[in-house]
Amino acid sequence: MTETARFDAVVEQLIETGGPGAAVAVLREGRFVHRKAYGLADLEWGTALAPDCSFRIASLTKQFTAAAILRLEAQGRVSIDDPLEAHLPDFDPRGRRVSLRSLLNHTSGLRNHDLGQGSRAGRPNTPRAEVLASVKAAPFDSEPGERYRYCNSGYLLLGAVIEAVSGVSYATFVAAEFFEPLGMARTGMFAPRRITPKRARGYVRGRGGFHNADPDPFNWSDSAGALSSTLDDLALWDGALRDGRVMTPDAFARMIEPTRLTNGTVYPYGLGWGTATYGGHALHHHTGGISGFACQMARLNDGSLTTIVLSNLYLFPFDRVTRGLLRAALDMPERRGPFTPPEPSDLHACAGVFENDEGGQVVIDASGGRRARLAAVGEGHLCDPQDPEVELRFSKMTGDSYQILEYVSPLWPTQTYARAANAGGERL
């Protein structure tokens, strides 16, 4: 099988006939070795996605916000160790030290403004000044530096810092400093009313099939996740990072260095990039998800390989695709079966609703219709045979039920969930 055929096989199995899809790219040494789109850009017109379609890139925005702060630091206008109130005087740290660095690496302790707000698509597009005011007034969930907790609020505040220091809007700053000099003509802040050539429409999957995604209120995303872009523009960005045209190699090394918490442990997130090791290769990556769209960008630390996945389907399995593209590009073997169904008693012990401390849920359904999708890896260990790299590991048996679930995935820290009484969540 040729390399192109291997890339196709990774993506095509996940694209439904007549459904939305994804544009994907693989670059070696800054050059495309694969650039292709799969599925539809508009289901109502039956228009196919093209490799140059425009997508919302959600939290891939964070790398640009982080790069903007580092650009200001290189200009001598900020230090990432400055306290936030040095640039936003109306922020009250309440006796704590909230540095720009802690906002960049999600260790500020600030509460994520998305929590408790309900569905993003159901919110009003509150004026940005009001959103920022609520972010500044929100309580702390932990002490700065104590723990990593993904926080869009921090990146909204970083956008406000960029504006306060530069004297121009966030959109103007990133365009002038990055997009225009690099030729990224199709990257910018999402504008729902603007006519955008080759804009892919966003979709969600419901019980009855695909639906048009309701637009989310973009003022809640802003410098944390409101950019849109294309494969080609992100490839230009990738090359500029590699060539040192965005920042010096030393600055970029700081950007992808994992974060050390106050208790001495290291968390695999830097400044706008997550960090990981896959197949013995150190890499950095980031994902994004917003109403109707999902994406991921991954780069080997040595700069030799980059993958980009842009989808117009919310909750598209971008992580599975990214790992598949990496395996195909690196000629890594796949984990294969044979896989066996779990014993009914073991599946029953695993079944139920599990929650983590950030409100995330996983639901394991023991009904016959779902059992075919789960395979036994060992006692109390399950996987999806279609994606066996991800394991569900259960422990702490009470009565006839496991109480703890560990979600183990190659590019991510293990996530721990505890059994809960309520139902709902994502069914596996």
C-alpha positions in Angstrom: 0.0 0.0 0.0 1.4 3.4 -1.0 1.8 6.1 1.6 -1.1 8.1 0.0 -3.4 5.0 0.3 -2.4 4.7 3.9 -3.4 8.3 4.6 -6.7 7.8 2.7 -7.5 4.6 4.7 -7.1 6.5 8.0 -9.7 9.1 7.1 -12.1 7.5 4.7 -13.3 4.9 7.2 -14.6 7.8 9.4 -16.5 9.7 6.6 -20.1 8.9 6.1 -21.6 9.0 2.6 -23.5 12.3 2.2 -22.1 13.7 5.5 -19.6 16.3 6.6 -16.0 15.5 6.6 -12.5 16.8 7.0 -9.6 18.4 5.2 -6.2 16.9 6.2 -2.6 17.6 5.5 0.7 15.9 6.2 3.9 17.9 5.8 7.5 16.8 5.8 10.2 19.4 6.2 7.5 22.1 5.4 6.3 20.5 2.2 2.9 18.7 1.6 3.1 15.0 1.1 -0.7 14.7 1.5 -3.3 17.4 1.1 -6.9 16.2 0.6 -10.5 16.8 1.6 -13.1 14.1 2.3 -16.9 14.5 2.7 -19.2 17.5 2.1 -18.8 21.2 2.8 -22.6 21.8 2.4 -25.0 18.9 2.9 -28.0 20.8 1.5 -26.3 21.5 -1.8 -24.1 18.3 -1.8 -21.0 20.4 -2.3 -17.8 18.5 -1.7 -15.2 19.8 0.7 -12.0 21.0 -0.9 -8.5 21.2 0.5 -8.7 25.0 0.5 -12.0 25.3 2.4 -12.1 27.7 5.3 -12.9 26.2 8.8 -13.2 27.6 12.3 -10.1 26.5 14.1 -11.4 27.0 17.7 -8.7 26.5 20.3 -5.9 26.3 17.7 -6.3 30.1 18.1 -4.4 29.7 21.4 -1.0 29.2 19.8 -1.4 32.5 18.0 -2.4 34.3 21.2 0.6 32.8 22.9 2.9 33.7 20.0 1.5 37.3 20.2 2.5 37.5 23.9 6.0 36.2 23.1 6.3 38.7 20.3 5.5 41.5 22.7 8.0 40.1 25.1 10.7 40.0 22.3 9.8 43.7 21.7 10.5 44.4 25.4 6.9 45.4 26.1 5.9 42.6 28.5 7.5 39.7 30.3 5.5 36.5 30.6 6.2 36.6 34.3 4.6 39.9 34.8 1.5 40.0 37.1 -1.7 40.4 35.1 -2.6 43.6 36.9 0.5 45.3 35.6 -1.3 45.4 32.2 -4.9 45.2 33.3 -5.0 47.4 36.4 -8.7 46.7 37.0 -8.0 43.0 37.7 -7.9 42.2 41.4 -5.7 39.2 42.1 -7.2 39.0 45.7 -3.8 38.4 47.3 -2.6 36.0 44.6 0.0 36.3 41.9 -1.5 35.6 38.5 1.3 35.9 36.0 0.9 36.0 32.2 2.7 32.6 32.2 0.1 31.1 34.4 -2.6 32.2 31.9 -0.6 30.8 29.0 -0.2 27.3 30.6 -3.6 27.1 32.3 -2.3 27.1 35.9 -3.7 30.5 37.0 -6.4 29.0 39.2 -9.1 31.2 37.6 -12.4 29.7 37.0 -13.2 28.9 33.3 -16.0 31.3 32.2 -17.6 28.6 30.2 -18.6 26.6 33.3 -22.2 26.9 34.3 -23.2 28.8 31.2 -25.0 25.9 29.5 -24.7 25.2 25.8 -22.5 27.6 23.9 -24.9 27.8 21.1 -27.7 28.8 23.4 -26.0 31.8 24.9 -26.5 35.4 23.9 -23.6 37.1 22.2 -22.8 39.2 25.3 -20.7 42.3 24.6 -17.0 41.4 25.0 -16.5 44.0 27.7 -19.1 42.3 29.8 -17.6 38.9 29.2 -14.2 40.2 30.3 -15.7 41.8 33.4 -17.3 38.5 34.4 -14.0 36.7 33.9 -12.1 39.2 36.1 -14.7 39.0 38.9 -15.0 35.2 38.9 -13.7 33.2 41.9 -10.6 31.2 41.9 -10.8 27.4 41.8 -7.3 26.9 43.0 -4.1 28.7 43.9 -2.0 29.9 40.9 0.6 27.2 39.9 -1.1 24.5 42.0 -2.8 22.6 39.2 -3.4 22.5 35.5 -7.0 23.2 34.5 -7.8 24.1 30.9 -9.2 27.6 31.1 -10.5 29.7 28.2 -10.8 32.7 30.5 -7.0 33.0 30.7 -6.8 33.4 27.0 -9.5 36.0 26.9 -7.4 37.9 29.4 -4.3 37.5 27.3 -6.2 39.0 24.4 -7.0 42.0 26.6 -3.4 42.3 27.6 -2.3 42.3 23.9 -4.8 45.1 23.2 -3.7 47.1 26.3 0.0 46.9 25.5 -0.2 47.3 21.7 -3.0 49.9 21.5 -4.8 48.0 18.7 -7.4 45.3 18.7 -6.3 41.6 19.1 -7.5 41.0 15.5 -5.4 43.9 14.2 -2.3 42.8 16.1 -2.2 39.2 15.0 -3.0 40.2 11.4 -0.2 42.8 11.3 2.4 40.7 13.1 1.7 37.3 11.7 -1.0 36.8 9.0 -0.1 39.6 6.6 3.7 39.2 6.7 3.4 35.4 6.3 0.9 35.6 3.5 -1.9 33.9 5.6 -4.6 35.8 3.6 -7.4 33.5 4.7 -6.8 33.5 8.4 -8.6 35.9 10.7 -11.3 36.4 13.3 -14.5 34.5 12.5 -17.2 36.8 11.2 -20.6 35.1 10.7 -22.0 37.8 8.5 -18.9 38.3 6.3 -18.9 36.5 2.9 -16.0 34.0 3.2 -15.0 32.2 0.1 -15.2 28.4 0.4 -16.4 28.5 4.0 -17.4 25.0 5.1 -20.7 24.9 6.9 -20.6 23.4 10.4 -22.6 20.3 11.5 -23.5 18.3 14.6 -24.7 14.8 14.8 -28.1 14.2 16.4 -30.1 11.0 17.0 -31.8 11.5 13.7 -28.7 12.3 11.7 -26.7 15.4 10.9 -28.0 18.9 11.7 -26.8 22.4 10.9 -24.8 23.6 13.9 -26.2 26.6 15.7 -23.7 29.4 15.6 -22.0 30.0 19.0 -21.6 33.6 20.4 -18.1 34.5 19.3 -17.5 37.1 22.0 -17.1 34.1 24.4 -14.4 32.7 22.2 -12.4 35.7 20.9 -8.7 35.3 21.6 -9.3 31.9 23.1 -10.9 30.3 20.0 -12.4 32.6 17.4 -10.0 32.3 14.5 -10.8 30.6 11.2 -8.2 29.3 8.7 -7.3 26.8 6.0 -4.8 24.0 5.5 -2.7 26.1 3.3 -2.5 29.0 5.8 -1.7 26.7 8.7 1.0 25.2 6.5 2.5 28.6 6.1 2.4 29.1 9.8 4.1 25.7 10.4 6.9 26.7 8.0 7.3 30.1 9.7 7.6 28.4 13.1 10.2 26.0 11.8 12.2 28.7 10.1 12.3 31.0 13.1 10.3 33.8 11.4 7.7 33.9 14.2 10.1 33.7 17.2 13.6 32.6 17.9 14.4 28.9 18.4 15.0 29.6 22.1 11.6 31.2 22.5 9.9 28.4 20.7 11.6 25.9 23.0 10.1 27.7 25.9 6.7 27.6 24.2 6.7 23.7 24.0 8.4 23.1 27.4 6.0 21.2 29.8 4.8 23.1 32.9 6.2 22.5 36.4 3.5 22.8 39.1 4.2 24.1 42.6 4.3 20.5 44.0 7.2 19.7 41.6 5.2 17.5 39.2 5.3 18.3 35.5 2.2 18.7 33.3 2.5 18.1 29.6 1.3 21.5 28.4 3.5 24.5 27.5 2.4 27.9 26.2 -0.5 27.3 23.8 0.7 23.8 22.9 0.2 20.4 24.6 3.2 18.1 24.7 3.4 14.3 24.3 5.5 11.4 23.0 4.2 9.1 20.4 6.0 6.1 19.0 9.2 7.4 20.7 8.8 10.8 19.0 8.5 14.0 21.1 5.8 16.2 19.7 3.5 19.1 20.5 -0.1 19.4 19.5 -3.4 21.2 20.1 -7.0 20.5 19.4 -10.1 22.6 19.0 -13.8 22.1 19.1 -16.6 24.6 18.7 -20.2 24.5 17.4 -20.0 22.6 14.1 -16.2 22.3 13.9 -13.3 20.2 15.3 -9.6 20.2 14.5 -6.1 19.2 15.6 -2.6 20.2 14.6 0.4 18.0 15.7 4.2 18.7 15.1 7.2 16.6 15.8 9.6 18.6 18.0 12.4 18.2 15.5 10.3 19.9 12.9 10.3 17.1 10.4 6.6 16.2 10.4 3.3 18.0 10.8 -0.3 16.8 10.6 -3.3 19.1 10.3 -7.0 17.9 10.6 -9.8 20.4 10.0 -13.4 19.1 10.2 -16.8 20.7 9.8 -18.4 18.1 12.2 -18.5 18.8 15.9 -16.9 15.9 17.8 -15.2 14.5 14.7 -12.6 12.0 15.9 -9.7 14.2 15.1 -7.4 12.6 17.6 -7.9 9.2 16.1 -7.2 10.6 12.7 -4.1 12.5 13.9 -2.6 9.3 15.4 -3.4 7.4 12.2 -1.7 10.0 10.0 1.3 9.9 12.3 1.5 6.1 12.2 1.2 6.1 8.4 3.9 8.9 8.0 6.3 7.3 10.5 5.6 3.7 9.1 4.6 2.6 12.6 2.6 -0.7 13.0 -1.0 -0.6 14.1 -2.2 -2.4 17.2 -4.3 -5.2 15.9 -6.5 -8.0 17.3 -7.9 -10.4 17.5 -10.1 -8.7 20.1 -12.6 -10.6 22.2 -15.9 -9.4 23.6 -15.8 -8.7 27.4 -17.3 -11.3 29.7 -20.9 -10.3 30.5 -20.1 -10.0 34.3 -17.1 -7.8 33.6 -19.0 -5.6 31.2 -21.8 -5.3 33.8 -19.2 -4.3 36.4 -17.9 -1.5 34.1 -21.3 -0.2 33.0 -22.6 3.1 34.3 -21.9 6.8 34.4 -18.5 8.2 35.3 -17.6 11.8 36.0 -14.4 13.8 36.5 -14.0 16.8 38.6 -14.4 19.2 35.7 -17.9 17.9 34.8 -16.9 15.6 32.0 -18.8 12.3 31.7 -18.3 8.9 30.1 -21.1 6.4 29.9 -20.5 2.7 29.5 -23.6 1.0 28.2 -23.9 -2.8 28.8 -26.8 -3.3 26.4 -26.4 -5.8 23.6 -26.4 -3.1 20.9 -23.3 -1.5 22.2 -21.3 -4.5 23.3 -20.0 -5.2 19.8 -18.0 -1.9 20.0 -16.1 -2.9 23.1 -13.4 -5.4 23.4 -11.6 -6.9 26.4 -8.0 -6.0 26.8 -7.7 -7.6 30.3 -9.9 -7.9 33.3 -11.5 -4.5 33.9 -9.8 -3.1 30.8 -11.8 -2.3 27.7 -11.1 -0.7 24.3 -12.9 0.1 21.1 -11.5 -2.4 18.5 -11.6 0.5 15.9 -9.3 2.6 18.1 -7.5 0.1 20.4 -4.8 2.6 21.4 -7.4 4.2 23.8 -8.1 2.0 26.8 -10.7 2.2 29.5 -9.2 0.9 32.7 -11.5 0.2 35.7 -10.6 -0.3 39.3 -11.8 -0.2 42.9 -14.6 -2.8 42.9 -17.4 -2.2 45.3 -20.1 -4.9 45.3 -20.3 -5.9 41.7 -19.3 -2.6 40.2 -16.1 -0.8 39.4 -15.9 2.7 41.0 -13.0 4.3 39.1 -12.4 4.7 35.4 -9.1 5.8 33.9 -9.2 7.0 30.3 -5.8 6.3 28.8 -4.9 7.8 25.4 -1.5 8.1 23.8 -1.4 11.9 23.3 -3.0 12.9 26.6 -2.5 12.6 30.3 -4.6 9.8 31.8 -8.0 11.2 32.9 -9.7 9.8 36.0 -13.4 9.5 36.4 -15.5 8.3 39.4 -18.8 6.5 39.2 -21.8 8.8 39.5 -25.5 8.3 40.0 -26.8 10.4 37.2 -27.1 9.4 33.6 -26.1 11.1 30.4 -22.8 11.8 28.7 -21.1 10.4 25.7 -21.8 6.7 25.0 -19.0 4.5 24.0 
